[in-house]
Amino acid sequence: MAINFKLTITPRVNVLSQATLSDGAQVTDYIDAIVCELRATDEATGTDAWVDSWVNLAKPSEKTAADYVPFSDMSQIPEGVKAKIDAWANDEHLREALTEDVNRRIGAPREESAAWENQVSDI
């Protein structure tokens, strides 16, 4: 059974109004987390499981003014941000947990709708 993983990086970000960088620089508009979804799908059955989470990015104390870009100036996902997200999405424990979820869902009872309409009667 092959499990495929798909990463979705959403446009939902957490932006700090103000932050102090490691070199003491005071900055505004600092992006510190982004919502991402990792979906695992069984290739044979189409059964899937997923997690969406706030993925923490570099702390202000890990940045300097030289490598800081204000969120309002970002027109695409910076490489440093993408690297943090990729590390989250490739976490072995996260992938194992999603794979286990998929395996539990395969063959599990499911809710479906019957072909008939609601049957209402006075009794």
Biopython code that builds the backbone (N, CA, C, O; Angstrom):
import numpy as np
from Bio.PDB.StructureBuilder import StructureBuilder

atoms = [
    (1, "MET", "N", (0.857, -1.170, 0.000)),
    (1, "MET", "CA", (0.000, 0.000, 0.000)),
    (1, "MET", "C", (0.904, 1.234, 0.000)),
    (1, "MET", "O", (1.782, 1.377, 0.852)),
    (2, "ALA", "N", (0.678, 2.104, -0.953)),
    (2, "ALA", "CA", (1.473, 3.333, -1.063)),
    (2, "ALA", "C", (0.667, 4.512, -0.529)),
    (2, "ALA", "O", (-0.504, 4.696, -0.859)),
    (3, "ILE", "N", (1.321, 5.288, 0.291)),
    (3, "ILE", "CA", (0.714, 6.496, 0.837)),
    (3, "ILE", "C", (1.384, 7.694, 0.174)),
    (3, "ILE", "O", (2.609, 7.815, 0.174)),
    (4, "ASN", "N", (0.567, 8.569, -0.387)),
    (4, "ASN", "CA", (1.068, 9.808, -0.990)),
    (4, "ASN", "C", (0.788, 10.968, -0.038)),
    (4, "ASN", "O", (-0.251, 10.996, 0.621)),
    (5, "PHE", "N", (1.699, 11.907, 0.033)),
    (5, "PHE", "CA", (1.546, 13.075, 0.888)),
    (5, "PHE", "C", (1.451, 14.330, 0.026)),
    (5, "PHE", "O", (2.158, 14.478, -0.971)),
    (6, "LYS", "N", (0.559, 15.229, 0.437)),
    (6, "LYS", "CA", (0.381, 16.494, -0.277)),
    (6, "LYS", "C", (0.406, 17.630, 0.748)),
    (6, "LYS", "O", (-0.337, 17.619, 1.729)),
    (7, "LEU", "N", (1.266, 18.598, 0.501)),
    (7, "LEU", "CA", (1.407, 19.755, 1.384)),
    (7, "LEU", "C", (0.680, 20.946, 0.777)),
    (7, "LEU", "O", (0.875, 21.273, -0.393)),
    (8, "THR", "N", (-0.161, 21.594, 1.582)),
    (8, "THR", "CA", (-0.819, 22.829, 1.172)),
    (8, "THR", "C", (-0.377, 23.936, 2.121)),
    (8, "THR", "O", (-0.546, 23.829, 3.335)),
    (9, "ILE", "N", (0.181, 24.983, 1.565)),
    (9, "ILE", "CA", (0.570, 26.152, 2.347)),
    (9, "ILE", "C", (-0.522, 27.191, 2.127)),
    (9, "ILE", "O", (-0.727, 27.664, 1.009)),
    (10, "THR", "N", (-1.211, 27.538, 3.190)),
    (10, "THR", "CA", (-2.326, 28.473, 3.066)),
    (10, "THR", "C", (-1.815, 29.916, 3.133)),
    (10, "THR", "O", (-0.657, 30.146, 3.482)),
    (11, "PRO", "N", (-2.664, 30.877, 2.803)),
    (11, "PRO", "CA", (-2.279, 32.280, 2.951)),
    (11, "PRO", "C", (-2.536, 32.822, 4.364)),
    (11, "PRO", "O", (-2.371, 34.016, 4.610)),
    (12, "ARG", "N", (-2.940, 31.944, 5.290)),
    (12, "ARG", "CA", (-3.198, 32.370, 6.682)),
    (12, "ARG", "C", (-1.876, 32.458, 7.431)),
    (12, "ARG", "O", (-1.190, 31.454, 7.621)),
    (13, "VAL", "N", (-1.526, 33.666, 7.854)),
    (13, "VAL", "CA", (-0.269, 33.881, 8.555)),
    (13, "VAL", "C", (-0.503, 34.635, 9.859)),
    (13, "VAL", "O", (-1.468, 35.386, 9.998)),
    (14, "ASN", "N", (0.386, 34.422, 10.796)),
    (14, "ASN", "CA", (0.374, 35.172, 12.046)),
    (14, "ASN", "C", (1.472, 36.230, 11.936)),
    (14, "ASN", "O", (2.640, 35.908, 11.719)),
    (15, "VAL", "N", (1.084, 37.480, 12.086)),
    (15, "VAL", "CA", (2.030, 38.582, 11.913)),
    (15, "VAL", "C", (2.141, 39.351, 13.222)),
    (15, "VAL", "O", (1.145, 39.810, 13.779)),
    (16, "LEU", "N", (3.375, 39.481, 13.698)),
    (16, "LEU", "CA", (3.635, 40.281, 14.889)),
    (16, "LEU", "C", (3.709, 41.748, 14.484)),
    (16, "LEU", "O", (4.388, 42.096, 13.518)),
    (17, "SER", "N", (3.025, 42.589, 15.208)),
    (17, "SER", "CA", (3.061, 44.026, 14.909)),
    (17, "SER", "C", (4.460, 44.587, 15.085)),
    (17, "SER", "O", (4.922, 45.409, 14.293)),
    (18, "GLN", "N", (5.130, 44.130, 16.140)),
    (18, "GLN", "CA", (6.491, 44.581, 16.426)),
    (18, "GLN", "C", (7.311, 43.402, 16.916)),
    (18, "GLN", "O", (6.792, 42.487, 17.555)),
    (19, "ALA", "N", (8.613, 43.438, 16.604)),
    (19, "ALA", "CA", (9.520, 42.389, 17.069)),
    (19, "ALA", "C", (10.926, 42.971, 17.177)),
    (19, "ALA", "O", (11.276, 43.932, 16.493)),
    (20, "THR", "N", (11.720, 42.363, 18.052)),
    (20, "THR", "CA", (13.125, 42.736, 18.187)),
    (20, "THR", "C", (13.968, 41.589, 17.657)),
    (20, "THR", "O", (13.863, 40.457, 18.128)),
    (21, "LEU", "N", (14.807, 41.892, 16.671)),
    (21, "LEU", "CA", (15.647, 40.876, 16.055)),
    (21, "LEU", "C", (16.905, 40.654, 16.891)),
    (21, "LEU", "O", (17.162, 41.392, 17.843)),
    (22, "SER", "N", (17.688, 39.633, 16.532)),
    (22, "SER", "CA", (18.869, 39.257, 17.317)),
    (22, "SER", "C", (19.917, 40.362, 17.384)),
    (22, "SER", "O", (20.700, 40.420, 18.332)),
    (23, "ASP", "N", (19.934, 41.233, 16.388)),
    (23, "ASP", "CA", (20.908, 42.336, 16.391)),
    (23, "ASP", "C", (20.355, 43.600, 17.044)),
    (23, "ASP", "O", (20.961, 44.669, 16.973)),
    (24, "GLY", "N", (19.190, 43.458, 17.683)),
    (24, "GLY", "CA", (18.590, 44.588, 18.382)),
    (24, "GLY", "C", (17.688, 45.463, 17.526)),
    (24, "GLY", "O", (17.059, 46.391, 18.034)),
    (25, "ALA", "N", (17.619, 45.178, 16.242)),
    (25, "ALA", "CA", (16.773, 45.973, 15.344)),
    (25, "ALA", "C", (15.308, 45.793, 15.717)),
    (25, "ALA", "O", (14.851, 44.674, 15.951)),
    (26, "GLN", "N", (14.587, 46.883, 15.770)),
    (26, "GLN", "CA", (13.147, 46.874, 16.012)),
    (26, "GLN", "C", (12.454, 46.869, 14.655)),
    (26, "GLN", "O", (12.705, 47.739, 13.821)),
    (27, "VAL", "N", (11.574, 45.879, 14.434)),
    (27, "VAL", "CA", (10.896, 45.765, 13.146)),
    (27, "VAL", "C", (9.395, 45.636, 13.363)),
    (27, "VAL", "O", (8.931, 45.328, 14.461)),
    (28, "THR", "N", (8.655, 45.876, 12.299)),
    (28, "THR", "CA", (7.211, 45.690, 12.309)),
    (28, "THR", "C", (6.857, 44.672, 11.240)),
    (28, "THR", "O", (7.663, 44.373, 10.358)),
    (29, "ASP", "N", (5.641, 44.141, 11.327)),
    (29, "ASP", "CA", (5.147, 43.277, 10.259)),
    (29, "ASP", "C", (5.961, 41.987, 10.141)),
    (29, "ASP", "O", (6.354, 41.599, 9.041)),
    (30, "TYR", "N", (6.213, 41.323, 11.275)),
    (30, "TYR", "CA", (7.058, 40.125, 11.302)),
    (30, "TYR", "C", (6.191, 38.868, 11.262)),
    (30, "TYR", "O", (5.371, 38.654, 12.154)),
    (31, "ILE", "N", (6.365, 38.045, 10.245)),
    (31, "ILE", "CA", (5.603, 36.805, 10.113)),
    (31, "ILE", "C", (6.283, 35.721, 10.948)),
    (31, "ILE", "O", (7.461, 35.419, 10.753)),
    (32, "ASP", "N", (5.517, 35.134, 11.891)),
    (32, "ASP", "CA", (6.133, 34.120, 12.735)),
    (32, "ASP", "C", (5.481, 32.736, 12.637)),
    (32, "ASP", "O", (6.007, 31.774, 13.196)),
    (33, "ALA", "N", (4.356, 32.620, 11.943)),
    (33, "ALA", "CA", (3.725, 31.309, 11.768)),
    (33, "ALA", "C", (2.790, 31.349, 10.565)),
    (33, "ALA", "O", (2.294, 32.405, 10.172)),
    (34, "ILE", "N", (2.568, 30.180, 9.999)),
    (34, "ILE", "CA", (1.693, 30.062, 8.828)),
    (34, "ILE", "C", (0.920, 28.747, 8.943)),
    (34, "ILE", "O", (1.459, 27.747, 9.418)),
    (35, "VAL", "N", (-0.332, 28.749, 8.511)),
    (35, "VAL", "CA", (-1.146, 27.535, 8.558)),
    (35, "VAL", "C", (-0.851, 26.688, 7.324)),
    (35, "VAL", "O", (-0.907, 27.157, 6.188)),
    (36, "CYS", "N", (-0.534, 25.415, 7.593)),
    (36, "CYS", "CA", (-0.265, 24.467, 6.514)),
    (36, "CYS", "C", (-1.087, 23.205, 6.743)),
    (36, "CYS", "O", (-1.459, 22.887, 7.873)),
    (37, "GLU", "N", (-1.358, 22.504, 5.672)),
    (37, "GLU", "CA", (-2.056, 21.225, 5.762)),
    (37, "GLU", "C", (-1.190, 20.162, 5.119)),
    (37, "GLU", "O", (-0.637, 20.361, 4.037)),
    (38, "LEU", "N", (-1.077, 19.030, 5.797)),
    (38, "LEU", "CA", (-0.411, 17.865, 5.227)),
    (38, "LEU", "C", (-1.454, 16.756, 5.145)),
    (38, "LEU", "O", (-2.038, 16.361, 6.154)),
    (39, "ARG", "N", (-1.679, 16.260, 3.931)),
    (39, "ARG", "CA", (-2.694, 15.229, 3.689)),
    (39, "ARG", "C", (-1.991, 13.963, 3.202)),
    (39, "ARG", "O", (-1.151, 14.001, 2.303)),
    (40, "ALA", "N", (-2.362, 12.838, 3.826)),
    (40, "ALA", "CA", (-1.862, 11.526, 3.432)),
    (40, "ALA", "C", (-3.007, 10.768, 2.776)),
    (40, "ALA", "O", (-4.110, 10.711, 3.320)),
    (41, "THR", "N", (-2.752, 10.187, 1.613)),
    (41, "THR", "CA", (-3.794, 9.464, 0.877)),
    (41, "THR", "C", (-3.278, 8.096, 0.452)),
    (41, "THR", "O", (-2.189, 7.972, -0.107)),
    (42, "ASP", "N", (-4.087, 7.068, 0.730)),
    (42, "ASP", "CA", (-3.760, 5.722, 0.264)),
    (42, "ASP", "C", (-4.042, 5.659, -1.228)),
    (42, "ASP", "O", (-5.160, 5.916, -1.673)),
    (43, "GLU", "N", (-3.027, 5.319, -1.985)),
    (43, "GLU", "CA", (-3.131, 5.299, -3.442)),
    (43, "GLU", "C", (-4.200, 4.330, -3.943)),
    (43, "GLU", "O", (-4.893, 4.624, -4.917)),
    (44, "ALA", "N", (-4.338, 3.191, -3.295)),
    (44, "ALA", "CA", (-5.262, 2.150, -3.767)),
    (44, "ALA", "C", (-6.717, 2.457, -3.437)),
    (44, "ALA", "O", (-7.601, 2.203, -4.257)),
    (45, "THR", "N", (-6.980, 3.000, -2.252)),
    (45, "THR", "CA", (-8.366, 3.176, -1.818)),
    (45, "THR", "C", (-8.851, 4.628, -1.850)),
    (45, "THR", "O", (-10.054, 4.886, -1.826)),
    (46, "GLY", "N", (-7.925, 5.557, -1.902)),
    (46, "GLY", "CA", (-8.305, 6.967, -1.847)),
    (46, "GLY", "C", (-8.597, 7.447, -0.434)),
    (46, "GLY", "O", (-8.956, 8.607, -0.235)),
    (47, "THR", "N", (-8.445, 6.562, 0.553)),
    (47, "THR", "CA", (-8.670, 6.926, 1.948)),
    (47, "THR", "C", (-7.599, 7.921, 2.372)),
    (47, "THR", "O", (-6.418, 7.757, 2.065)),
    (48, "ASP", "N", (-8.043, 8.969, 3.094)),
    (48, "ASP", "CA", (-7.058, 9.966, 3.487)),
    (48, "ASP", "C", (-7.206, 10.391, 4.943)),
    (48, "ASP", "O", (-8.211, 10.128, 5.602)),
    (49, "ALA", "N", (-6.165, 11.054, 5.406)),
    (49, "ALA", "CA", (-6.126, 11.662, 6.738)),
    (49, "ALA", "C", (-5.268, 12.905, 6.584)),
    (49, "ALA", "O", (-4.388, 12.971, 5.727)),
    (50, "TRP", "N", (-5.540, 13.889, 7.429)),
    (50, "TRP", "CA", (-4.785, 15.126, 7.286)),
    (50, "TRP", "C", (-4.665, 15.839, 8.616)),
    (50, "TRP", "O", (-5.379, 15.557, 9.579)),
    (51, "VAL", "N", (-3.739, 16.764, 8.627)),
    (51, "VAL", "CA", (-3.568, 17.645, 9.770)),
    (51, "VAL", "C", (-3.330, 19.042, 9.214)),
    (51, "VAL", "O", (-2.597, 19.230, 8.244)),
    (52, "ASP", "N", (-3.971, 20.015, 9.855)),
    (52, "ASP", "CA", (-3.623, 21.399, 9.526)),
    (52, "ASP", "C", (-3.140, 22.035, 10.817)),
    (52, "ASP", "O", (-3.683, 21.791, 11.894)),
    (53, "SER", "N", (-2.123, 22.844, 10.688)),
    (53, "SER", "CA", (-1.463, 23.334, 11.885)),
    (53, "SER", "C", (-0.798, 24.675, 11.615)),
    (53, "SER", "O", (-0.440, 25.004, 10.484)),
    (54, "TRP", "N", (-0.646, 25.440, 12.698)),
    (54, "TRP", "CA", (0.194, 26.635, 12.629)),
    (54, "TRP", "C", (1.633, 26.146, 12.667)),
    (54, "TRP", "O", (2.055, 25.529, 13.645)),
    (55, "VAL", "N", (2.377, 26.413, 11.625)),
    (55, "VAL", "CA", (3.785, 26.024, 11.560)),
    (55, "VAL", "C", (4.616, 27.232, 11.980)),
    (55, "VAL", "O", (4.572, 28.286, 11.344)),
    (56, "ASN", "N", (5.377, 27.060, 13.065)),
    (56, "ASN", "CA", (6.217, 28.151, 13.546)),
    (56, "ASN", "C", (7.401, 28.365, 12.622)),
    (56, "ASN", "O", (8.042, 27.415, 12.172)),
    (57, "LEU", "N", (7.675, 29.616, 12.352)),
    (57, "LEU", "CA", (8.799, 29.985, 11.502)),
    (57, "LEU", "C", (9.948, 30.462, 12.381)),
    (57, "LEU", "O", (9.944, 30.215, 13.587)),
    (58, "ALA", "N", (10.914, 31.130, 11.806)),
    (58, "ALA", "CA", (12.054, 31.616, 12.583)),
    (58, "ALA", "C", (11.594, 32.626, 13.630)),
    (58, "ALA", "O", (10.807, 33.527, 13.338)),
    (59, "LYS", "N", (12.090, 32.464, 14.841)),
    (59, "LYS", "CA", (11.812, 33.423, 15.899)),
    (59, "LYS", "C", (12.558, 34.721, 15.578)),
    (59, "LYS", "O", (13.602, 34.689, 14.927)),
    (60, "PRO", "N", (12.032, 35.855, 16.029)),
    (60, "PRO", "CA", (12.752, 37.116, 15.799)),
    (60, "PRO", "C", (14.193, 37.064, 16.308)),
    (60, "PRO", "O", (15.084, 37.679, 15.723)),
    (61, "SER", "N", (14.417, 36.330, 17.396)),
    (61, "SER", "CA", (15.770, 36.225, 17.961)),
    (61, "SER", "C", (16.724, 35.435, 17.062)),
    (61, "SER", "O", (17.928, 35.405, 17.315)),
    (62, "GLU", "N", (16.194, 34.796, 16.014)),
    (62, "GLU", "CA", (17.023, 34.042, 15.068)),
    (62, "GLU", "C", (17.304, 34.832, 13.794)),
    (62, "GLU", "O", (18.013, 34.352, 12.910)),
    (63, "LYS", "N", (16.753, 36.037, 13.697)),
    (63, "LYS", "CA", (16.896, 36.863, 12.488)),
    (63, "LYS", "C", (17.674, 38.128, 12.792)),
    (63, "LYS", "O", (17.728, 38.585, 13.934)),
    (64, "THR", "N", (18.277, 38.689, 11.747)),
    (64, "THR", "CA", (18.918, 39.999, 11.836)),
    (64, "THR", "C", (18.254, 40.914, 10.824)),
    (64, "THR", "O", (17.493, 40.462, 9.968)),
    (65, "ALA", "N", (18.544, 42.194, 10.925)),
    (65, "ALA", "CA", (17.969, 43.158, 9.982)),
    (65, "ALA", "C", (18.355, 42.816, 8.542)),
    (65, "ALA", "O", (17.587, 43.072, 7.614)),
    (66, "ALA", "N", (19.529, 42.245, 8.360)),
    (66, "ALA", "CA", (20.013, 41.929, 7.010)),
    (66, "ALA", "C", (19.169, 40.848, 6.328)),
    (66, "ALA", "O", (19.047, 40.851, 5.103)),
    (67, "ASP", "N", (18.585, 39.926, 7.100)),
    (67, "ASP", "CA", (17.792, 38.849, 6.484)),
    (67, "ASP", "C", (16.305, 38.942, 6.795)),
    (67, "ASP", "O", (15.580, 37.951, 6.707)),
    (68, "TYR", "N", (15.856, 40.139, 7.158)),
    (68, "TYR", "CA", (14.452, 40.363, 7.491)),
    (68, "TYR", "C", (13.712, 40.979, 6.306)),
    (68, "TYR", "O", (14.202, 41.913, 5.670)),
    (69, "VAL", "N", (12.532, 40.446, 6.020)),
    (69, "VAL", "CA", (11.654, 41.010, 4.998)),
    (69, "VAL", "C", (10.289, 41.220, 5.647)),
    (69, "VAL", "O", (9.712, 40.265, 6.168)),
    (70, "PRO", "N", (9.757, 42.444, 5.631)),
    (70, "PRO", "CA", (8.424, 42.664, 6.211)),
    (70, "PRO", "C", (7.367, 41.863, 5.467)),
    (70, "PRO", "O", (7.438, 41.706, 4.248)),
    (71, "PHE", "N", (6.393, 41.362, 6.203)),
    (71, "PHE", "CA", (5.315, 40.587, 5.590)),
    (71, "PHE", "C", (4.646, 41.368, 4.466)),
    (71, "PHE", "O", (4.329, 40.798, 3.422)),
    (72, "SER", "N", (4.430, 42.655, 4.665)),
    (72, "SER", "CA", (3.741, 43.463, 3.655)),
    (72, "SER", "C", (4.525, 43.570, 2.353)),
    (72, "SER", "O", (3.963, 43.956, 1.328)),
    (73, "ASP", "N", (5.818, 43.235, 2.377)),
    (73, "ASP", "CA", (6.645, 43.281, 1.163)),
    (73, "ASP", "C", (6.741, 41.915, 0.469)),
    (73, "ASP", "O", (7.349, 41.807, -0.596)),
    (74, "MET", "N", (6.152, 40.886, 1.059)),
    (74, "MET", "CA", (6.259, 39.538, 0.488)),
    (74, "MET", "C", (5.198, 39.330, -0.587)),
    (74, "MET", "O", (4.000, 39.454, -0.329)),
    (75, "SER", "N", (5.652, 39.015, -1.787)),
    (75, "SER", "CA", (4.713, 38.695, -2.861)),
    (75, "SER", "C", (4.667, 37.186, -3.109)),
    (75, "SER", "O", (3.800, 36.693, -3.831)),
    (76, "GLN", "N", (5.597, 36.469, -2.512)),
    (76, "GLN", "CA", (5.620, 35.016, -2.589)),
    (76, "GLN", "C", (6.266, 34.483, -1.311)),
    (76, "GLN", "O", (6.794, 35.249, -0.505)),
    (77, "ILE", "N", (6.221, 33.186, -1.139)),
    (77, "ILE", "CA", (6.773, 32.580, 0.072)),
    (77, "ILE", "C", (8.302, 32.604, -0.019)),
    (77, "ILE", "O", (8.876, 32.043, -0.952)),
    (78, "PRO", "N", (8.958, 33.250, 0.944)),
    (78, "PRO", "CA", (10.430, 33.281, 0.924)),
    (78, "PRO", "C", (11.020, 31.878, 1.105)),
    (78, "PRO", "O", (10.399, 31.012, 1.721)),
    (79, "GLU", "N", (12.210, 31.665, 0.569)),
    (79, "GLU", "CA", (12.864, 30.351, 0.643)),
    (79, "GLU", "C", (13.067, 29.898, 2.083)),
    (79, "GLU", "O", (12.895, 28.715, 2.379)),
    (80, "GLY", "N", (13.429, 30.808, 2.989)),
    (80, "GLY", "CA", (13.622, 30.440, 4.389)),
    (80, "GLY", "C", (12.340, 29.945, 5.030)),
    (80, "GLY", "O", (12.357, 29.003, 5.823)),
    (81, "VAL", "N", (11.228, 30.579, 4.689)),
    (81, "VAL", "CA", (9.921, 30.160, 5.197)),
    (81, "VAL", "C", (9.579, 28.786, 4.626)),
    (81, "VAL", "O", (9.122, 27.899, 5.347)),
    (82, "LYS", "N", (9.803, 28.624, 3.337)),
    (82, "LYS", "CA", (9.515, 27.336, 2.678)),
    (82, "LYS", "C", (10.338, 26.218, 3.303)),
    (82, "LYS", "O", (9.841, 25.103, 3.466)),
    (83, "ALA", "N", (11.579, 26.497, 3.652)),
    (83, "ALA", "CA", (12.437, 25.472, 4.261)),
    (83, "ALA", "C", (11.885, 25.026, 5.614)),
    (83, "ALA", "O", (11.904, 23.834, 5.921)),
    (84, "LYS", "N", (11.393, 25.965, 6.427)),
    (84, "LYS", "CA", (10.798, 25.610, 7.724)),
    (84, "LYS", "C", (9.543, 24.762, 7.528)),
    (84, "LYS", "O", (9.326, 23.791, 8.252)),
    (85, "ILE", "N", (8.725, 25.130, 6.553)),
    (85, "ILE", "CA", (7.492, 24.388, 6.279)),
    (85, "ILE", "C", (7.822, 22.987, 5.770)),
    (85, "ILE", "O", (7.194, 22.013, 6.183)),
    (86, "ASP", "N", (8.799, 22.882, 4.880)),
    (86, "ASP", "CA", (9.205, 21.575, 4.371)),
    (86, "ASP", "C", (9.709, 20.674, 5.493)),
    (86, "ASP", "O", (9.430, 19.475, 5.502)),
    (87, "ALA", "N", (10.450, 21.249, 6.436)),
    (87, "ALA", "CA", (10.945, 20.464, 7.570)),
    (87, "ALA", "C", (9.764, 19.929, 8.384)),
    (87, "ALA", "O", (9.779, 18.773, 8.808)),
    (88, "TRP", "N", (8.744, 20.761, 8.603)),
    (88, "TRP", "CA", (7.547, 20.312, 9.323)),
    (88, "TRP", "C", (6.866, 19.177, 8.558)),
    (88, "TRP", "O", (6.526, 18.145, 9.136)),
    (89, "ALA", "N", (6.670, 19.378, 7.250)),
    (89, "ALA", "CA", (5.937, 18.407, 6.434)),
    (89, "ALA", "C", (6.689, 17.090, 6.272)),
    (89, "ALA", "O", (6.070, 16.060, 6.006)),
    (90, "ASN", "N", (7.990, 17.104, 6.423)),
    (90, "ASN", "CA", (8.788, 15.891, 6.272)),
    (90, "ASN", "C", (9.149, 15.244, 7.607)),
    (90, "ASN", "O", (9.948, 14.309, 7.652)),
    (91, "ASP", "N", (8.558, 15.745, 8.695)),
    (91, "ASP", "CA", (8.823, 15.172, 10.004)),
    (91, "ASP", "C", (8.378, 13.707, 10.020)),
    (91, "ASP", "O", (7.229, 13.394, 9.709)),
    (92, "GLU", "N", (9.281, 12.837, 10.377)),
    (92, "GLU", "CA", (9.021, 11.398, 10.349)),
    (92, "GLU", "C", (7.851, 11.006, 11.252)),
    (92, "GLU", "O", (7.022, 10.182, 10.865)),
    (93, "HIS", "N", (7.777, 11.585, 12.443)),
    (93, "HIS", "CA", (6.706, 11.229, 13.380)),
    (93, "HIS", "C", (5.340, 11.696, 12.877)),
    (93, "HIS", "O", (4.343, 10.991, 13.032)),
    (94, "LEU", "N", (5.300, 12.872, 12.281)),
    (94, "LEU", "CA", (4.049, 13.382, 11.719)),
    (94, "LEU", "C", (3.567, 12.479, 10.587)),
    (94, "LEU", "O", (2.386, 12.137, 10.521)),
    (95, "ARG", "N", (4.464, 12.103, 9.715)),
    (95, "ARG", "CA", (4.092, 11.237, 8.591)),
    (95, "ARG", "C", (3.653, 9.853, 9.070)),
    (95, "ARG", "O", (2.713, 9.275, 8.523)),
    (96, "GLU", "N", (4.327, 9.325, 10.084)),
    (96, "GLU", "CA", (3.932, 8.029, 10.631)),
    (96, "GLU", "C", (2.534, 8.106, 11.235)),
    (96, "GLU", "O", (1.723, 7.199, 11.047)),
    (97, "ALA", "N", (2.253, 9.182, 11.957)),
    (97, "ALA", "CA", (0.933, 9.341, 12.579)),
    (97, "ALA", "C", (-0.161, 9.429, 11.514)),
    (97, "ALA", "O", (-1.225, 8.830, 11.665)),
    (98, "LEU", "N", (0.100, 10.172, 10.444)),
    (98, "LEU", "CA", (-0.893, 10.281, 9.369)),
    (98, "LEU", "C", (-1.086, 8.933, 8.669)),
    (98, "LEU", "O", (-2.211, 8.562, 8.334)),
    (99, "THR", "N", (-0.012, 8.217, 8.454)),
    (99, "THR", "CA", (-0.108, 6.889, 7.832)),
    (99, "THR", "C", (-0.943, 5.953, 8.707)),
    (99, "THR", "O", (-1.771, 5.202, 8.192)),
    (100, "GLU", "N", (-0.731, 5.994, 10.029)),
    (100, "GLU", "CA", (-1.529, 5.183, 10.942)),
    (100, "GLU", "C", (-3.005, 5.580, 10.882)),
    (100, "GLU", "O", (-3.885, 4.720, 10.916)),
    (101, "ASP", "N", (-3.271, 6.879, 10.793)),
    (101, "ASP", "CA", (-4.662, 7.342, 10.672)),
    (101, "ASP", "C", (-5.312, 6.805, 9.401)),
    (101, "ASP", "O", (-6.457, 6.353, 9.428)),
    (102, "VAL", "N", (-4.586, 6.854, 8.293)),
    (102, "VAL", "CA", (-5.123, 6.333, 7.028)),
    (102, "VAL", "C", (-5.434, 4.848, 7.185)),
    (102, "VAL", "O", (-6.507, 4.390, 6.792)),
    (103, "ASN", "N", (-4.505, 4.105, 7.754)),
    (103, "ASN", "CA", (-4.698, 2.657, 7.907)),
    (103, "ASN", "C", (-5.895, 2.335, 8.804)),
    (103, "ASN", "O", (-6.605, 1.361, 8.555)),
    (104, "ARG", "N", (-6.127, 3.139, 9.842)),
    (104, "ARG", "CA", (-7.293, 2.929, 10.708)),
    (104, "ARG", "C", (-8.597, 3.213, 9.964)),
    (104, "ARG", "O", (-9.616, 2.570, 10.217)),
    (105, "ARG", "N", (-8.560, 4.171, 9.054)),
    (105, "ARG", "CA", (-9.781, 4.549, 8.325)),
    (105, "ARG", "C", (-10.154, 3.553, 7.237)),
    (105, "ARG", "O", (-11.325, 3.431, 6.877)),
    (106, "ILE", "N", (-9.169, 2.845, 6.718)),
    (106, "ILE", "CA", (-9.451, 1.850, 5.681)),
    (106, "ILE", "C", (-10.275, 0.735, 6.318)),
    (106, "ILE", "O", (-9.842, 0.130, 7.298)),
    (107, "GLY", "N", (-11.414, 0.469, 5.791)),
    (107, "GLY", "CA", (-12.283, -0.587, 6.311)),
    (107, "GLY", "C", (-13.124, -0.173, 7.506)),
    (107, "GLY", "O", (-13.931, -0.967, 7.989)),
    (108, "ALA", "N", (-12.958, 1.043, 7.992)),
    (108, "ALA", "CA", (-13.763, 1.502, 9.130)),
    (108, "ALA", "C", (-15.181, 1.805, 8.650)),
    (108, "ALA", "O", (-15.384, 2.137, 7.482)),
    (109, "PRO", "N", (-16.161, 1.691, 9.550)),
    (109, "PRO", "CA", (-17.531, 2.037, 9.163)),
    (109, "PRO", "C", (-17.584, 3.486, 8.662)),
    (109, "PRO", "O", (-16.818, 4.339, 9.110)),
    (110, "ARG", "N", (-18.481, 3.739, 7.750)),
    (110, "ARG", "CA", (-18.629, 5.090, 7.207)),
    (110, "ARG", "C", (-20.107, 5.442, 7.124)),
    (110, "ARG", "O", (-20.958, 4.559, 7.017)),
    (111, "GLU", "N", (-20.396, 6.692, 7.171)),
    (111, "GLU", "CA", (-21.775, 7.152, 7.045)),
    (111, "GLU", "C", (-22.037, 7.500, 5.587)),
    (111, "GLU", "O", (-21.239, 8.175, 4.938)),
    (112, "GLU", "N", (-23.182, 7.020, 5.084)),
    (112, "GLU", "CA", (-23.592, 7.336, 3.723)),
    (112, "GLU", "C", (-25.074, 7.667, 3.724)),
    (112, "GLU", "O", (-25.774, 7.394, 4.699)),
    (113, "SER", "N", (-25.546, 8.248, 2.649)),
    (113, "SER", "CA", (-26.967, 8.565, 2.503)),
    (113, "SER", "C", (-27.647, 7.477, 1.686)),
    (113, "SER", "O", (-27.118, 7.026, 0.670)),
    (114, "ALA", "N", (-28.836, 7.057, 2.142)),
    (114, "ALA", "CA", (-29.616, 6.057, 1.424)),
    (114, "ALA", "C", (-30.297, 6.708, 0.217)),
    (114, "ALA", "O", (-30.348, 7.933, 0.101)),
    (115, "ALA", "N", (-30.813, 5.869, -0.672)),
    (115, "ALA", "CA", (-31.451, 6.361, -1.895)),
    (115, "ALA", "C", (-32.821, 6.994, -1.617)),
    (115, "ALA", "O", (-33.318, 7.759, -2.444)),
    (116, "TRP", "N", (-33.430, 6.694, -0.482)),
    (116, "TRP", "CA", (-34.767, 7.217, -0.200)),
    (116, "TRP", "C", (-34.698, 8.560, 0.524)),
    (116, "TRP", "O", (-33.684, 8.939, 1.109)),
    (117, "GLU", "N", (-35.833, 9.259, 0.452)),
    (117, "GLU", "CA", (-36.003, 10.533, 1.152)),
    (117, "GLU", "C", (-36.324, 10.252, 2.614)),
    (117, "GLU", "O", (-36.574, 9.108, 2.994)),
    (118, "ASN", "N", (-36.316, 11.302, 3.432)),
    (118, "ASN", "CA", (-36.762, 11.166, 4.820)),
    (118, "ASN", "C", (-38.182, 10.607, 4.835)),
    (118, "ASN", "O", (-39.035, 11.038, 4.061)),
    (119, "GLN", "N", (-38.420, 9.665, 5.704)),
    (119, "GLN", "CA", (-39.748, 9.084, 5.866)),
    (119, "GLN", "C", (-40.331, 9.634, 7.167)),
    (119, "GLN", "O", (-39.853, 9.310, 8.254)),
    (120, "VAL", "N", (-41.356, 10.457, 7.051)),
    (120, "VAL", "CA", (-41.964, 11.085, 8.220)),
    (120, "VAL", "C", (-43.396, 10.585, 8.347)),
    (120, "VAL", "O", (-44.154, 10.590, 7.376)),
    (121, "SER", "N", (-43.757, 10.157, 9.545)),
    (121, "SER", "CA", (-45.136, 9.695, 9.769)),
    (121, "SER", "C", (-45.528, 9.990, 11.205)),
    (121, "SER", "O", (-44.689, 10.052, 12.104)),
    (122, "ASP", "N", (-46.807, 10.166, 11.390)),
    (122, "ASP", "CA", (-47.351, 10.343, 12.739)),
    (122, "ASP", "C", (-47.509, 8.949, 13.331)),
    (122, "ASP", "O", (-48.080, 8.068, 12.688)),
    (123, "ILE", "N", (-47.021, 8.741, 14.524)),
    (123, "ILE", "CA", (-47.197, 7.431, 15.145)),
    (123, "ILE", "C", (-47.707, 7.577, 16.563)),
    (123, "ILE", "O", (-47.917, 6.577, 17.249)),
]
sb = StructureBuilder()
sb.init_structure("model")
sb.init_model(0)
sb.init_chain("A")
sb.init_seg("    ")
for serial, (resi, resn, name, xyz) in enumerate(atoms, 1):
    if name == "N":
        sb.init_residue(resn, " ", resi, " ")
    sb.init_atom(name, np.array(xyz, "f"), 0.0, 1.0, " ", f" {name:<3s}", serial, name[0])
structure = sb.get_structure()
